[in-house]
Amino acid sequence: MAAPGFPLGRRAVGWNQNQGVGMRRVLVVGGGSAGWLTACVLAAELGGPDGVKVALVESPDVPTIGVGEGTWPSMRDTLRGIGIGESEFMRDCDAAFKQGSKFVAWADADPAQQYYHPFALPHGYTECNLAAGWAARGGREGYADLVSAQPAVCESGLGPKQFATPEYAAVANYGYHLDAAKLGLLLRRHAIERLGVRHISDHVEEVIAREDGGIAALRTRTHGLLEADLFIDCTGLRALLIGQHFQVPKIDCGEVLFNDRALALQVDYASAQAPVACQTISTAQPHGWIWDIGLPTRRGLGHVYSSRDSSDDEAAARLLAYAERSGAAAVSLRGAPRQIRLEPGYRRDCWVHNCVAVGLAAGFVEPLEASSLVLVELAAASLAASFPTRREDMPLLARRFNEAFRYRWQRVIDFLKLHYAVSRREDSDYWRRHRDPASWTDALRELLPLWRRQPPSSHDFPRAQEIFPSASYQYVLYGMGQRPEPRGRRRSDEPERVEACFAEVSALRRRLLEGLPPHRELLDHIATRGLPRF
């Protein structure tokens, strides 16, 4: 017998038709990194013989975008939590370590102007006013270089751990660079073989609604009806459920973040022994910026730009010129870059009825600072932690989820806009429009004047799980050349305390530079011998 809310027909496959009283069946719609990562997190946390049953349906006709090659340190906990070993992950995903981001020519058009946003918090950040001590020195040294040893580690081409450091443990904080397509394949295999996720390869043709407006089932081309209690929309930019079916509007942020195009290119190293960068390199251009991500076997490059300000041909020429200048093997420059259209914005609500959008279906702004995968991690973890046990719990949980993610999207946009708003570049209208306060977010219009007088702090970002902490704002502000005005002396400003922190950073820098291996050697060691298990 068919479940209430959709017409009689072929029975749904793979599910117990007894509804019971609880929420027992999750159907993830769409694969790729977002779909399979969400399925793994839910199955690892909620699955088991008597737990929630997780299935994933993905269309063989729809390719994944497969860009998103940078992660945050949070990915270490996510991978460990779902039971994937770090050595296995790094081998299967052609992964390298990432210790932060390096920004070139953002403050002005001079390529010698560079700064870091490292993953390590400034040393002594909660103890004293490091910004005041840096400004008192006249800003002669880069802020990040003074408060963190990690920029020097990256500049020296060193990895963030030693050969004997166990999996997922760190000497210096790190995330990853990876091949996104290979990550999706690893997660799929792990989900099916180790976590019991049912995989259905089929094309969804129709959404069948319940009488109360929720989703009862999906009609597929060959498997008939697929029923579930909760549907996760991971269909990417198509947004099959949240966008096409529920018509949830997107909040457009194109007037704040102007980039609406990206060109992606994979290039070879000039030699197999070439160094592998341990940081994302972001180089500003007249009408956008170029990313440069190092993997063990290749580099991933991309030019993010505004079609209002640059033609596709101009952007492609700049990308290819960058690749040639930066040492890419000539043979790998023969192919044309792949274009990706960006629609900067996010869904007003990501959870509607019994449907939750995750990944690109929920939104996307731009690749700067690699926020895409971490938002998938946060969404999956939030669902796993607050999974509804009964249908009547969903309205409350959905409201909380939507409030949390609207806040997170807004903070992502604030932080990304900061990189543009405080630039001094004058080489194009693109940069001048970004610096115009009329294009800033409300939060930046309020906070940037305050930050001229006092540094960003936790009081500006009061939530327990801020997506970018105040330390990240300091790295960008002071890396871009902003300098806090002198203020009345406070205990946290005491020069002795601040200088002691700077001295500790200097000592730590010496130890790390002496004790950490070259990044390429560390990756080769993991490929052949692996890392010790916990």
C-alpha positions as CSV (number, residue, x, y, z in Angstrom):
1,M,0.0,0.0,0.0
2,A,1.3,3.5,-0.8
3,A,2.1,5.9,2.0
4,P,-0.4,8.8,2.5
5,G,0.2,11.9,0.5
6,F,1.1,10.6,-3.0
7,P,-0.8,8.5,-5.6
8,L,-0.8,4.7,-5.9
9,G,1.9,3.4,-8.2
10,R,5.2,1.5,-8.1
11,R,6.3,1.0,-4.6
12,A,9.2,3.0,-3.2
13,V,12.4,0.9,-3.1
14,G,14.7,0.0,-0.2
15,W,12.6,1.3,2.6
16,N,10.5,-0.2,5.4
17,Q,6.9,0.9,4.6
18,N,5.9,0.9,8.2
19,Q,6.0,4.6,9.1
20,G,6.1,4.1,12.9
21,V,6.2,7.2,15.0
22,G,9.8,8.4,14.5
23,M,11.9,9.9,11.8
24,R,13.7,6.9,10.6
25,R,14.5,7.5,6.9
26,V,16.8,10.1,5.3
27,L,17.2,10.5,1.6
28,V,20.1,12.6,0.3
29,V,19.4,13.8,-3.2
30,G,22.6,14.5,-5.1
31,G,26.1,13.2,-4.7
32,G,29.4,15.0,-4.9
33,S,31.3,16.3,-1.9
34,A,28.2,17.8,-0.3
35,G,25.9,14.9,-0.7
36,W,28.3,12.1,0.3
37,L,29.8,14.1,3.2
38,T,26.3,14.7,4.6
39,A,25.4,11.1,4.1
40,C,28.5,10.0,5.9
41,V,28.1,12.3,8.9
42,L,24.4,11.3,9.4
43,A,25.1,7.6,9.0
44,A,28.1,7.7,11.3
45,E,26.2,9.6,14.0
46,L,22.6,8.2,13.6
47,G,23.0,4.9,11.8
48,G,23.4,1.3,12.9
49,P,21.0,-1.7,13.0
50,D,18.3,0.1,14.9
51,G,19.2,3.6,13.8
52,V,18.3,6.0,11.1
53,K,18.4,4.6,7.6
54,V,20.3,6.8,5.1
55,A,20.1,6.5,1.3
56,L,21.5,8.7,-1.4
57,V,20.1,9.0,-4.9
58,E,22.2,10.7,-7.6
59,S,21.6,11.1,-11.3
60,P,24.1,9.5,-13.7
61,D,23.2,12.3,-16.1
62,V,24.3,15.3,-14.0
63,P,28.0,15.9,-13.5
64,T,29.4,17.5,-10.3
65,I,31.1,20.8,-10.4
66,G,34.2,19.5,-8.6
67,V,36.1,22.7,-7.7
68,G,36.2,23.6,-3.9
69,E,39.7,22.3,-3.3
70,G,40.4,24.0,0.0
71,T,39.2,23.0,3.5
72,W,39.4,24.4,7.0
73,P,41.0,22.6,10.0
74,S,37.5,21.4,10.9
75,M,37.7,18.8,8.2
76,R,40.2,16.9,10.3
77,D,37.5,16.3,13.0
78,T,34.9,15.6,10.4
79,L,37.0,12.9,8.7
80,R,38.0,11.3,12.0
81,G,34.4,11.4,13.1
82,I,33.1,9.4,10.1
83,G,36.0,6.9,10.4
84,I,38.3,7.7,7.5
85,G,42.0,7.5,8.3
86,E,44.1,10.5,7.4
87,S,46.6,8.5,5.4
88,E,43.9,6.9,3.4
89,F,42.2,10.2,2.8
90,M,45.4,11.9,1.6
91,R,46.4,9.1,-0.7
92,D,42.9,8.7,-2.3
93,C,42.2,12.4,-2.6
94,D,45.7,13.6,-3.9
95,A,45.6,15.8,-0.8
96,A,48.2,18.2,0.6
97,F,48.2,20.2,3.8
98,K,46.9,23.8,4.0
99,Q,48.1,26.1,6.8
100,G,46.2,29.2,5.7
101,S,46.0,31.7,2.9
102,K,48.6,34.1,1.4
103,F,47.3,37.3,-0.2
104,V,49.3,38.9,-2.9
105,A,48.7,42.5,-4.2
106,W,45.4,42.9,-2.4
107,A,46.3,46.1,-0.4
108,D,47.7,47.7,-3.5
109,A,48.7,46.6,-7.0
110,D,52.3,46.0,-6.0
111,P,52.9,42.2,-6.1
112,A,55.5,42.7,-3.3
113,Q,52.7,43.6,-1.0
114,Q,51.8,40.3,0.7
115,Y,50.3,39.1,3.9
116,Y,49.0,35.9,5.5
117,H,45.8,34.7,7.1
118,P,47.2,31.7,8.9
119,F,45.1,29.0,10.6
120,A,46.9,29.5,13.9
121,L,45.5,32.0,16.3
122,P,47.8,34.9,17.2
123,H,50.0,33.8,20.1
124,G,48.8,35.5,23.3
125,Y,45.6,36.7,21.6
126,T,43.4,36.3,24.6
127,E,46.0,37.7,27.0
128,C,46.9,41.1,25.6
129,N,46.4,43.7,22.9
130,L,48.8,42.4,20.2
131,A,47.5,45.0,17.7
132,A,48.6,47.8,19.9
133,G,52.1,46.3,20.3
134,W,52.4,45.8,16.6
135,A,51.3,49.4,15.9
136,A,53.7,50.7,18.5
137,R,56.5,49.1,16.6
138,G,55.5,51.2,13.6
139,G,54.0,48.3,11.7
140,R,57.4,47.6,10.2
141,E,56.9,43.8,10.3
142,G,53.8,42.1,9.0
143,Y,51.2,41.7,11.7
144,A,50.8,37.9,11.0
145,D,54.6,37.5,10.9
146,L,54.9,39.1,14.4
147,V,52.1,37.2,16.1
148,S,52.3,33.8,14.5
149,A,55.1,31.4,13.4
150,Q,53.0,29.9,10.7
151,P,53.7,32.4,7.9
152,A,57.4,31.6,8.2
153,V,56.7,27.9,8.1
154,C,54.7,28.3,4.9
155,E,57.3,30.6,3.3
156,S,60.0,28.0,4.1
157,G,57.9,25.3,2.3
158,L,57.5,23.2,5.4
159,G,54.7,20.8,6.4
160,P,52.6,21.3,9.6
161,K,53.7,18.0,11.3
162,Q,56.5,15.5,11.5
163,F,56.7,12.0,10.1
164,A,56.0,10.5,13.5
165,T,53.0,12.8,14.3
166,P,49.9,10.7,14.5
167,E,47.0,11.0,12.0
168,Y,45.0,14.2,12.5
169,A,47.4,15.5,15.2
170,A,49.2,18.8,14.4
171,V,52.4,20.6,15.3
172,A,51.0,23.6,13.4
173,N,47.3,23.9,12.8
174,Y,46.2,22.8,9.3
175,G,43.4,21.9,6.9
176,Y,43.8,20.4,3.4
177,H,44.0,21.0,-0.3
178,L,42.4,18.2,-2.2
179,D,41.0,16.9,-5.5
180,A,37.2,17.5,-4.9
181,A,36.2,14.9,-7.4
182,K,38.3,12.3,-5.7
183,L,37.0,13.3,-2.3
184,G,33.5,12.6,-3.6
185,L,34.5,9.1,-4.7
186,L,36.2,8.3,-1.4
187,L,33.2,9.5,0.6
188,R,30.9,7.4,-1.6
189,R,32.9,4.2,-1.1
190,H,33.2,4.8,2.6
191,A,29.5,5.5,3.0
192,I,28.4,2.4,1.1
193,E,31.0,-0.1,2.3
194,R,31.5,1.0,5.9
195,L,28.5,3.1,7.0
196,G,25.7,1.2,5.3
197,V,24.4,4.0,3.2
198,R,22.2,2.8,0.3
199,H,23.3,4.2,-3.1
200,I,20.7,4.6,-5.8
201,S,21.8,5.7,-9.2
202,D,18.8,7.2,-10.9
203,H,17.3,10.5,-12.2
204,V,14.6,12.2,-10.2
205,E,11.7,13.2,-12.4
206,E,9.0,14.4,-10.0
207,V,8.6,15.6,-6.5
208,I,5.4,14.1,-4.8
209,A,4.0,16.4,-2.2
210,R,2.2,15.5,1.0
211,E,-1.1,17.1,1.9
212,D,0.6,19.3,4.5
213,G,3.1,20.7,1.9
214,G,6.0,18.5,2.8
215,I,7.6,16.0,0.5
216,A,6.2,12.4,0.5
217,A,8.4,10.9,-2.2
218,L,10.5,11.4,-5.3
219,R,9.5,9.7,-8.5
220,T,12.6,8.4,-10.3
221,R,13.1,7.2,-13.9
222,T,13.8,3.5,-13.1
223,H,13.3,2.9,-9.4
224,G,9.8,4.3,-9.0
225,L,8.9,6.1,-5.8
226,L,11.5,6.8,-3.2
227,E,10.0,7.7,0.2
228,A,11.7,9.2,3.2
229,D,10.9,11.2,6.4
230,L,13.6,13.8,5.7
231,F,15.0,14.9,2.3
232,I,18.4,16.5,2.0
233,D,18.8,18.7,-1.2
234,C,22.4,18.4,-2.4
235,T,21.6,18.9,-6.0
236,G,24.0,21.8,-6.4
237,L,23.0,24.9,-8.3
238,R,20.0,23.2,-9.7
239,A,18.5,23.2,-6.2
240,L,15.9,20.6,-7.3
241,L,13.9,20.5,-4.0
242,I,14.6,23.8,-2.2
243,G,14.6,26.0,-5.3
244,Q,12.5,24.3,-8.1
245,H,9.9,22.6,-5.9
246,F,9.6,24.8,-2.8
247,Q,10.5,28.0,-4.6
248,V,12.5,29.3,-1.7
249,P,14.1,32.6,-2.9
250,K,17.8,33.4,-2.8
251,I,19.0,36.5,-1.0
252,D,21.2,38.1,-3.7
253,C,24.5,39.5,-2.6
254,G,25.8,40.5,-6.1
255,E,25.7,44.2,-5.1
256,V,28.2,43.4,-2.3
257,L,30.4,40.7,-3.8
258,F,30.7,41.4,-7.5
259,N,32.3,38.3,-8.9
260,D,30.0,36.2,-11.0
261,R,32.4,34.1,-13.1
262,A,35.3,31.7,-12.5
263,L,37.7,30.0,-14.8
264,A,39.3,26.8,-13.5
265,L,42.5,25.2,-14.8
266,Q,44.6,22.3,-13.7
267,V,48.3,22.5,-14.5
268,D,51.3,20.3,-14.0
269,Y,54.5,21.0,-12.1
270,A,57.6,21.6,-14.0
271,S,59.2,18.6,-12.3
272,A,58.1,15.8,-9.9
273,Q,60.3,17.3,-7.2
274,A,58.8,20.8,-7.3
275,P,57.8,22.2,-3.9
276,V,54.1,22.0,-3.0
277,A,52.8,25.2,-1.4
278,C,51.3,24.7,2.0
279,Q,48.9,27.6,1.7
280,T,46.3,28.9,-0.7
281,I,47.8,31.7,-2.8
282,S,45.3,34.4,-3.7
283,T,46.6,37.0,-6.1
284,A,44.5,40.1,-6.8
285,Q,43.9,41.1,-10.4
286,P,42.4,44.3,-11.9
287,H,38.9,42.8,-12.0
288,G,39.1,39.9,-9.5
289,W,41.7,37.5,-8.1
290,I,43.4,34.2,-9.0
291,W,43.6,31.2,-6.7
292,D,46.6,28.8,-6.7
293,I,46.3,25.5,-4.8
294,G,49.1,23.0,-4.7
295,L,48.4,19.2,-4.7
296,P,51.1,16.5,-4.7
297,T,50.6,15.8,-8.5
298,R,49.3,19.1,-9.9
299,R,48.2,22.6,-9.1
300,G,44.7,23.9,-9.3
301,L,44.4,27.5,-10.6
302,G,41.3,29.7,-11.1
303,H,40.4,33.2,-11.9
304,V,37.4,34.7,-10.1
305,Y,36.2,37.9,-11.7
306,S,33.3,40.2,-12.5
307,S,31.8,39.9,-16.0
308,R,30.7,43.6,-15.7
309,D,34.4,44.5,-15.6
310,S,36.2,41.9,-17.6
311,S,35.5,39.8,-20.7
312,D,35.9,36.0,-20.5
313,D,38.8,36.3,-23.0
314,E,40.6,38.9,-20.9
315,A,40.2,36.8,-17.7
316,A,41.5,33.7,-19.5
317,A,44.5,35.5,-20.8
318,R,45.3,36.7,-17.3
319,L,44.9,33.2,-15.9
320,L,47.2,31.6,-18.5
321,A,49.8,34.4,-18.1
322,Y,49.8,33.8,-14.3
323,A,50.2,30.0,-14.9
324,E,53.1,30.6,-17.2
325,R,54.8,33.1,-14.9
326,S,54.4,30.8,-11.8
327,G,56.2,27.8,-13.4
328,A,53.4,25.6,-14.8
329,A,54.6,23.0,-17.3
330,A,54.0,24.3,-20.8
331,V,52.2,21.2,-21.9
332,S,49.4,21.7,-19.3
333,L,48.6,25.2,-20.7
334,R,47.2,23.9,-24.0
335,G,43.6,23.2,-22.7
336,A,41.1,26.0,-22.4
337,P,40.0,26.9,-18.8
338,R,36.6,25.6,-17.7
339,Q,34.1,28.4,-17.0
340,I,31.8,28.3,-13.9
341,R,29.0,30.8,-13.5
342,L,28.6,32.1,-10.0
343,E,25.3,33.5,-8.6
344,P,26.4,35.1,-5.3
345,G,23.6,34.5,-2.7
346,Y,22.0,32.2,-0.3
347,R,18.6,30.8,0.5
348,R,16.5,32.7,2.9
349,D,15.5,29.4,4.5
350,C,17.5,26.2,4.0
351,W,15.1,24.0,6.0
352,V,11.5,24.0,4.7
353,H,9.0,21.3,5.8
354,N,10.9,18.1,5.7
355,C,13.6,19.3,3.2
356,V,17.0,20.7,4.1
357,A,19.3,22.2,1.5
358,V,23.1,21.7,2.0
359,G,26.0,22.8,-0.2
360,L,25.5,24.8,-3.4
361,A,21.7,24.2,-3.2
362,A,21.7,26.3,0.0
363,G,23.9,29.0,-1.5
364,F,27.4,30.1,-2.7
365,V,29.1,33.5,-2.6
366,E,32.6,33.0,-4.0
367,P,35.7,30.8,-3.4
368,L,37.7,33.3,-1.3
369,E,38.6,31.9,2.1
370,A,37.2,28.4,1.2
371,S,33.9,28.7,3.1
372,S,32.0,26.3,0.9
373,L,32.9,22.9,2.3
374,V,32.9,24.2,5.9
375,L,29.3,25.3,5.5
376,V,28.5,21.7,4.4
377,E,30.3,20.4,7.5
378,L,28.4,22.7,9.7
379,A,25.1,21.8,8.2
380,A,25.7,18.1,8.4
381,A,26.9,18.3,12.0
382,S,23.9,20.5,13.0
383,L,21.5,18.0,11.5
384,A,23.2,15.1,13.2
385,A,23.2,16.8,16.6
386,S,19.6,18.0,16.4
387,F,18.0,15.3,14.3
388,P,14.2,15.3,14.7
389,T,13.0,12.2,16.5
390,R,9.4,13.0,15.7
391,R,7.8,15.0,12.9
392,E,6.2,17.5,15.2
393,D,9.7,18.6,16.3
394,M,10.7,19.8,12.9
395,P,9.2,23.3,12.9
396,L,11.2,24.3,16.0
397,L,14.4,22.7,14.7
398,A,13.9,24.2,11.3
399,R,13.5,27.7,12.7
400,R,16.7,27.3,14.8
401,F,18.6,25.9,11.8
402,N,17.5,28.7,9.5
403,E,18.3,31.4,12.0
404,A,21.8,30.0,12.5
405,F,22.6,29.7,8.9
406,R,21.3,33.1,7.9
407,Y,23.6,34.5,10.5
408,R,26.5,32.4,9.2
409,W,25.9,33.4,5.6
410,Q,25.8,37.0,6.6
411,R,29.1,36.7,8.5
412,V,30.8,35.0,5.5
413,I,29.7,37.9,3.3
414,D,30.9,40.5,5.8
415,F,34.3,38.8,6.1
416,L,34.8,38.3,2.4
417,K,33.8,41.9,1.6
418,L,36.3,43.1,4.2
419,H,39.2,41.9,1.9
420,Y,37.9,44.3,-0.8
421,A,36.6,47.2,1.2
422,V,40.0,48.1,2.9
423,S,42.1,47.7,-0.3
424,R,43.9,50.7,-1.6
425,R,44.0,49.6,-5.2
426,E,43.2,52.3,-7.8
427,D,43.8,50.4,-11.0
428,S,40.1,49.8,-11.9
429,D,36.5,50.7,-11.2
430,Y,36.1,47.2,-9.8
431,W,38.2,48.0,-6.8
432,R,36.9,51.6,-6.4
433,R,33.3,50.2,-6.3
434,H,34.4,47.7,-3.7
435,R,35.8,50.5,-1.5
436,D,32.6,52.6,-1.8
437,P,30.8,52.3,1.6
438,A,27.5,52.1,-0.4
439,S,28.5,48.6,-1.5
440,W,29.4,47.4,2.1
441,T,27.3,45.4,4.4
442,D,25.5,47.0,7.2
443,A,27.8,45.3,9.7
444,L,31.0,46.7,8.0
445,R,29.6,50.2,7.8
446,E,29.1,50.0,11.5
447,L,32.2,48.2,12.5
448,L,35.0,49.5,10.3
449,P,34.9,53.0,11.9
450,L,35.0,51.4,15.3
451,W,38.0,49.2,14.3
452,R,40.0,52.3,13.5
453,R,39.9,53.0,17.2
454,Q,40.1,49.6,18.7
455,P,40.9,46.1,17.3
456,P,38.2,43.6,16.4
457,S,37.3,41.5,19.4
458,S,35.0,38.7,20.6
459,H,32.6,41.5,21.6
460,D,32.0,42.2,18.0
461,F,31.1,38.6,17.3
462,P,29.3,37.3,20.3
463,R,28.1,33.8,19.1
464,A,29.7,30.7,20.5
465,Q,30.4,29.2,17.0
466,E,31.5,32.2,14.9
467,I,32.4,31.1,11.4
468,F,35.3,33.6,11.3
469,P,36.6,34.7,14.7
470,S,37.7,38.2,15.5
471,A,41.4,37.1,15.1
472,S,40.7,36.5,11.4
473,Y,39.5,40.0,11.0
474,Q,42.7,41.3,12.6
475,Y,44.8,39.3,10.2
476,V,43.1,40.8,7.2
477,L,42.7,44.4,8.5
478,Y,46.3,44.7,9.6
479,G,47.7,42.6,6.7
480,M,46.0,45.1,4.4
481,G,47.8,48.0,6.1
482,Q,45.1,49.3,8.5
483,R,46.5,50.5,11.8
484,P,44.6,51.0,15.0
485,E,44.7,54.5,16.5
486,P,46.4,55.0,19.9
487,R,44.1,54.7,22.8
488,G,44.3,55.3,26.5
489,R,46.6,52.9,28.2
490,R,44.9,49.7,29.5
491,R,46.3,46.7,31.3
492,S,46.1,44.5,28.2
493,D,48.2,47.1,26.3
494,E,51.2,46.8,28.6
495,P,54.3,46.7,26.4
496,E,56.1,44.1,28.6
497,R,53.3,41.5,28.2
498,V,53.0,42.2,24.5
499,E,56.7,42.0,23.8
500,A,56.9,38.7,25.8
501,C,54.3,37.2,23.4
502,F,56.3,38.4,20.4
503,A,59.5,36.8,21.9
504,E,57.7,33.5,22.4
505,V,56.6,33.6,18.8
506,S,60.2,34.2,17.7
507,A,61.4,31.2,19.7
508,L,58.6,29.0,18.4
509,R,59.4,30.0,14.9
510,R,63.0,28.9,15.3
511,R,61.9,25.5,16.7
512,L,59.4,24.9,13.9
513,L,61.8,25.9,11.1
514,E,64.4,23.5,12.6
515,G,62.1,20.6,13.3
516,L,59.5,20.4,10.5
517,P,60.1,18.6,7.3
518,P,59.7,20.0,3.8
519,H,56.0,19.7,2.7
520,R,56.9,17.6,-0.4
521,E,58.9,15.2,1.7
522,L,56.1,14.8,4.2
523,L,53.6,14.1,1.4
524,D,55.9,11.5,-0.1
525,H,56.3,9.9,3.3
526,I,52.6,9.6,3.8
527,A,52.1,8.2,0.2
528,T,54.6,5.4,0.8
529,R,54.5,4.7,4.6
530,G,51.5,6.5,6.0
531,L,51.2,8.2,9.4
532,P,50.9,6.6,12.8
533,R,47.4,5.8,13.9
534,F,46.0,7.2,17.2
